[in-house]
């Protein structure tokens, strides 16, 4: 495992195809995938607009987005800053002693 990696994450040293038959002295076992990795495949640009792999995007044409006038703004005022008359009693987590 590389430094900085999550301790829960395992490193795959090999992979077996789902359904691979394994045998040993005790018997035969068939592997079952626990986690699958998916990879994107390359497509020609023309396939993006026609055919079974075509990509379509349905856009809502009648949607009306809110404007600033549609949002209720919270009206607030800031109080005056307090008047500080003494030195801080804690600086950087260290309690200061009075001189």
Backbone as a chain_set.jsonl record, in Angstrom:
{"seq": "XXXXXXXXXXXXXXXXXXXXXXXXXXXXXXXXXXXXXXXXXXXXXXXXXXXXXXXXXXXXXXXXXXXXXXXXXXXXXXXXXXXXXXXXXXXXXXXXXXX", "coords": {"N": [[0.839, -1.167, 0.0], [0.529, 2.213, -0.779], [2.008, 5.175, 0.67], [-0.112, 7.354, 2.51], [-2.474, 6.381, 1.496], [-5.836, 5.286, 1.99], [-6.407, 3.205, 4.75], [-8.333, 1.263, 4.564], [-8.481, 0.608, 1.953], [-7.741, -1.799, -0.511], [-5.084, -3.332, -2.336], [-5.057, -4.445, -5.606], [-3.518, -7.268, -6.697], [-3.811, -9.118, -8.644], [-6.313, -10.161, -11.001], [-9.336, -11.953, -11.449], [-11.479, -13.305, -13.852], [-15.01, -13.039, -13.668], [-16.707, -15.936, -12.741], [-14.625, -17.707, -13.158], [-13.176, -20.917, -12.905], [-11.834, -22.488, -10.102], [-9.675, -24.882, -8.643], [-8.748, -27.114, -6.007], [-7.254, -29.436, -3.642], [-9.422, -29.936, -2.002], [-11.728, -29.332, -3.389], [-13.839, -27.84, -5.989], [-14.182, -24.488, -7.078], [-16.054, -21.619, -7.991], [-15.429, -18.411, -9.106], [-16.8, -15.298, -7.986], [-17.583, -12.05, -8.821], [-16.817, -9.343, -6.695], [-16.396, -6.649, -6.759], [-16.679, -4.599, -9.537], [-14.907, -3.198, -12.27], [-15.496, -0.55, -14.447], [-14.975, 0.426, -17.75], [-14.707, 3.066, -20.065], [-15.461, 3.03, -23.524], [-14.021, 3.759, -26.711], [-15.591, 5.775, -29.2], [-16.497, 6.493, -32.528], [-16.937, 9.8, -33.772], [-19.216, 10.076, -35.365], [-20.871, 8.11, -34.361], [-21.946, 9.226, -32.167], [-24.157, 10.641, -32.872], [-25.844, 9.055, -34.29], [-27.29, 5.786, -34.666], [-27.275, 2.824, -32.468], [-25.689, 3.451, -30.282], [-25.969, 6.127, -29.979], [-25.902, 9.411, -28.581], [-28.173, 11.254, -26.706], [-29.7, 14.271, -25.622], [-32.124, 15.442, -23.671], [-33.658, 18.436, -23.403], [-35.275, 20.616, -21.233], [-37.468, 22.82, -22.482], [-39.327, 24.688, -21.68], [-38.707, 25.596, -19.173], [-38.474, 27.902, -16.52], [-36.166, 29.91, -15.083], [-35.416, 31.094, -11.771], [-35.205, 34.582, -10.877], [-33.334, 37.28, -9.332], [-35.321, 38.775, -8.193], [-37.183, 36.905, -7.494], [-36.283, 35.681, -5.255], [-36.417, 35.672, -1.784], [-34.777, 37.914, 0.118], [-32.8, 38.015, 3.074], [-33.079, 40.451, 5.447], [-30.747, 42.041, 7.322], [-28.894, 43.515, 10.005], [-25.725, 44.554, 11.166], [-24.423, 44.466, 14.438], [-22.828, 46.998, 16.49], [-19.259, 46.882, 16.852], [-17.69, 45.419, 19.713], [-16.113, 47.316, 22.353], [-12.79, 46.987, 23.116], [-10.949, 46.806, 26.012], [-8.907, 45.618, 27.387], [-5.9, 43.569, 27.212], [-5.771, 40.542, 25.246], [-6.733, 37.481, 26.871], [-6.08, 34.931, 26.124], [-3.812, 33.757, 23.804], [-3.102, 32.244, 20.841], [-3.866, 29.799, 21.98], [-2.609, 29.755, 24.399], [-2.742, 30.635, 27.759], [-2.546, 33.875, 28.881], [-0.611, 35.558, 31.303], [-1.385, 38.121, 33.643], [0.342, 41.141, 33.819]], "CA": [[0.0, 0.0, 0.0], [1.291, 3.448, -0.879], [1.823, 6.111, 1.771], [-1.21, 8.285, 2.359], [-3.701, 5.728, 1.029], [-6.787, 4.881, 3.014], [-6.049, 1.875, 5.234], [-9.388, 0.337, 4.19], [-8.37, 0.319, 0.521], [-6.836, -2.903, -0.788], [-4.374, -3.228, -3.614], [-5.273, -5.644, -6.409], [-2.285, -7.814, -7.265], [-4.238, -9.867, -9.828], [-7.772, -10.185, -11.105], [-9.9, -13.15, -12.062], [-12.738, -13.073, -14.54], [-16.169, -13.577, -12.976], [-17.05, -17.273, -13.217], [-13.427, -18.531, -13.335], [-13.192, -22.145, -12.111], [-10.62, -22.748, -9.324], [-9.718, -26.196, -8.007], [-7.665, -27.536, -5.112], [-7.465, -30.812, -3.174], [-10.707, -30.044, -1.307], [-12.887, -29.186, -4.248], [-13.84, -26.885, -7.096], [-14.819, -23.232, -6.707], [-16.288, -20.674, -9.078], [-15.292, -17.055, -8.589], [-17.903, -14.351, -8.174], [-17.056, -10.693, -8.684], [-17.259, -8.553, -5.559], [-16.363, -5.273, -7.238], [-16.351, -4.583, -10.958], [-14.383, -1.952, -12.815], [-16.071, -0.267, -15.757], [-14.129, 1.274, -18.584], [-15.387, 3.654, -21.208], [-14.861, 2.617, -24.781], [-13.949, 4.816, -27.707], [-16.59, 5.79, -30.26], [-16.293, 7.478, -33.592], [-17.808, 10.957, -33.59], [-20.5, 9.842, -36.038], [-21.69, 7.233, -33.53], [-22.575, 10.038, -31.123], [-25.377, 11.26, -33.386], [-26.69, 8.094, -34.99], [-27.056, 4.392, -34.304], [-27.73, 2.395, -31.142], [-24.857, 4.076, -29.257], [-26.063, 7.578, -30.094], [-26.118, 10.162, -27.353], [-29.212, 12.269, -26.84], [-29.882, 15.105, -24.449], [-33.45, 16.047, -23.669], [-33.597, 19.71, -22.696], [-36.58, 21.194, -20.92], [-37.498, 24.107, -23.183], [-40.258, 25.612, -21.05], [-38.314, 25.853, -17.792], [-38.214, 29.317, -16.21], [-35.254, 30.006, -13.954], [-35.723, 32.231, -10.898], [-34.349, 35.764, -10.929], [-33.075, 37.839, -8.001], [-36.599, 39.265, -7.663], [-37.956, 35.765, -7.012], [-35.651, 35.174, -4.041], [-36.611, 36.53, -0.614], [-33.512, 38.181, 0.781], [-32.88, 38.236, 4.517], [-32.604, 41.779, 5.803], [-30.107, 41.985, 8.627], [-27.942, 44.593, 10.302], [-24.656, 44.147, 12.067], [-24.286, 45.262, 15.658], [-21.543, 47.681, 16.632], [-18.214, 46.039, 17.418], [-17.461, 45.733, 21.127], [-14.911, 48.084, 22.677], [-11.833, 46.152, 23.847], [-10.177, 47.656, 26.919], [-7.81, 44.839, 27.973], [-5.176, 42.659, 26.332], [-6.414, 39.227, 25.216], [-6.28, 36.575, 27.93], [-5.563, 33.716, 25.488], [-3.238, 34.015, 22.478], [-2.603, 31.001, 20.258], [-4.155, 28.677, 22.864], [-1.822, 29.867, 25.634], [-3.323, 31.611, 28.681], [-1.593, 34.925, 29.19], [-0.663, 36.021, 32.694], [-1.468, 39.572, 33.717], [1.563, 41.753, 34.367]], "C": [[0.892, 1.242, 0.0], [1.024, 4.318, 0.336], [0.661, 7.033, 1.473], [-2.503, 7.66, 1.863], [-4.572, 5.36, 2.219], [-6.461, 3.453, 3.436], [-7.102, 0.836, 4.888], [-9.263, -0.119, 2.738], [-7.369, -0.816, 0.298], [-6.208, -2.711, -2.16], [-4.568, -4.529, -4.374], [-3.962, -6.079, -7.034], [-2.587, -8.628, -8.52], [-5.755, -9.779, -9.892], [-8.187, -11.458, -11.825], [-11.23, -12.784, -12.692], [-13.871, -13.716, -13.738], [-16.535, -14.927, -13.58], [-15.855, -18.181, -13.463], [-13.488, -19.737, -12.398], [-11.843, -22.339, -11.439], [-10.766, -24.109, -8.661], [-8.548, -26.341, -7.056], [-8.001, -28.937, -4.614], [-8.833, -31.01, -2.527], [-11.91, -29.903, -2.229], [-12.699, -28.177, -5.365], [-14.644, -25.655, -6.67], [-14.962, -22.356, -7.94], [-16.222, -19.276, -8.488], [-16.53, -16.22, -8.887], [-17.343, -12.963, -7.901], [-17.661, -10.0, -7.471], [-17.364, -7.095, -5.987], [-15.927, -5.292, -8.687], [-15.829, -3.208, -11.364], [-15.002, -1.757, -14.191], [-15.156, 0.685, -16.492], [-14.942, 1.802, -19.752], [-14.697, 3.182, -22.47], [-14.911, 3.774, -25.766], [-15.054, 4.651, -28.739], [-16.164, 6.799, -31.319], [-17.297, 8.603, -33.378], [-19.18, 10.738, -34.224], [-21.422, 8.958, -35.196], [-22.407, 8.009, -32.432], [-23.898, 10.63, -31.585], [-26.303, 10.289, -34.099], [-26.356, 6.679, -34.533], [-27.47, 4.097, -32.874], [-26.91, 2.995, -30.007], [-24.976, 5.591, -29.262], [-26.38, 8.215, -28.742], [-27.19, 11.203, -27.596], [-29.335, 13.014, -25.529], [-31.236, 15.783, -24.575], [-33.4, 17.294, -22.8], [-35.01, 20.206, -22.461], [-36.611, 22.606, -21.501], [-38.37, 25.132, -22.48], [-39.891, 25.927, -19.603], [-37.992, 27.338, -17.621], [-37.351, 29.362, -14.958], [-35.599, 31.206, -13.097], [-34.726, 33.371, -11.103], [-34.128, 36.255, -9.506], [-34.371, 38.345, -7.372], [-37.466, 38.137, -7.106], [-37.439, 35.222, -5.68], [-35.901, 36.162, -2.907], [-35.279, 36.69, 0.099], [-33.737, 38.435, 2.266], [-32.29, 39.604, 4.803], [-31.989, 41.689, 7.198], [-29.174, 43.179, 8.779], [-26.916, 44.057, 11.277], [-24.644, 45.057, 13.288], [-22.941, 45.966, 15.654], [-20.535, 46.728, 17.242], [-17.995, 46.411, 18.881], [-16.165, 46.533, 21.306], [-14.023, 47.205, 23.545], [-10.969, 47.086, 24.709], [-8.979, 46.939, 27.538], [-7.116, 44.008, 26.905], [-5.892, 41.313, 26.322], [-5.85, 38.322, 26.297], [-5.744, 35.259, 27.377], [-5.077, 34.091, 24.096], [-2.656, 32.713, 21.979], [-2.789, 29.806, 21.181], [-3.39, 28.719, 24.169], [-2.431, 30.971, 26.484], [-2.228, 32.6, 29.07], [-1.749, 35.335, 30.656], [-0.676, 37.532, 32.69], [-0.216, 40.095, 34.381], [1.223, 42.929, 35.216]], "O": [[1.896, 1.292, 0.71], [-0.033, 4.227, 0.96], [0.463, 7.449, 0.331], [-3.531, 8.335, 1.813], [-4.074, 5.151, 3.325], [-6.262, 2.584, 2.586], [-6.81, -0.36, 4.911], [-9.867, -1.115, 2.34], [-6.273, -0.795, 0.857], [-6.745, -2.014, -3.021], [-4.277, -5.604, -3.848], [-3.364, -5.338, -7.814], [-1.713, -8.808, -9.368], [-6.399, -9.363, -8.928], [-7.477, -11.964, -12.693], [-12.012, -12.031, -12.113], [-13.709, -14.808, -13.195], [-16.661, -15.048, -14.798], [-16.028, -19.308, -13.926], [-13.818, -19.588, -11.221], [-10.813, -22.355, -12.113], [-11.842, -24.457, -8.175], [-7.483, -25.761, -7.271], [-8.937, -29.56, -5.113], [-9.351, -32.126, -2.504], [-13.01, -30.323, -1.868], [-11.592, -27.722, -5.653], [-15.66, -25.774, -5.985], [-14.101, -22.353, -8.82], [-16.878, -18.987, -7.487], [-17.208, -16.412, -9.896], [-16.706, -12.731, -6.873], [-18.87, -10.064, -7.247], [-18.308, -6.395, -5.62], [-14.929, -5.922, -9.034], [-16.275, -2.184, -10.845], [-15.031, -2.681, -15.004], [-14.629, 1.635, -15.913], [-15.75, 1.089, -20.346], [-13.486, 2.961, -22.48], [-15.756, 4.661, -25.653], [-15.411, 3.533, -29.108], [-15.549, 7.822, -31.018], [-18.388, 8.373, -32.856], [-20.193, 11.169, -33.674], [-22.643, 9.059, -35.318], [-23.362, 7.511, -31.835], [-24.688, 11.08, -30.754], [-27.419, 10.651, -34.473], [-25.248, 6.42, -34.063], [-27.947, 4.974, -32.154], [-27.386, 3.045, -28.873], [-24.177, 6.275, -28.623], [-27.04, 7.62, -27.89], [-27.13, 11.948, -28.574], [-29.102, 12.455, -24.457], [-31.46, 16.594, -25.474], [-33.132, 17.214, -21.601], [-35.839, 20.217, -23.372], [-35.866, 23.481, -21.06], [-38.174, 26.333, -22.664], [-40.715, 26.481, -18.876], [-37.328, 27.946, -18.46], [-37.765, 28.901, -13.895], [-36.03, 32.233, -13.62], [-33.567, 33.152, -11.454], [-34.688, 35.689, -8.567], [-34.505, 38.344, -6.149], [-38.386, 38.39, -6.329], [-38.095, 34.391, -5.052], [-35.629, 37.354, -3.049], [-34.72, 35.725, 0.619], [-34.755, 39.006, 2.659], [-31.146, 39.885, 4.447], [-32.665, 41.295, 8.148], [-28.729, 43.77, 7.794], [-27.219, 43.205, 12.113], [-24.832, 46.268, 13.176], [-22.03, 45.589, 14.917], [-20.891, 45.868, 18.048], [-18.102, 47.581, 19.248], [-15.242, 46.427, 20.499], [-14.456, 46.728, 24.595], [-10.347, 48.022, 24.207], [-8.124, 47.581, 28.148], [-7.668, 43.77, 25.831], [-6.559, 40.971, 27.299], [-4.661, 38.372, 26.61], [-5.03, 34.541, 28.078], [-5.821, 34.666, 23.301], [-1.794, 32.132, 22.638], [-1.966, 28.89, 21.176], [-3.511, 27.798, 24.977], [-2.62, 32.095, 26.019], [-1.146, 32.222, 29.519], [-2.86, 35.443, 31.175], [-0.053, 38.162, 31.835], [0.235, 39.555, 35.391], [2.117, 43.574, 35.764]]}, "num_chains": 1, "name": "protein.A"}
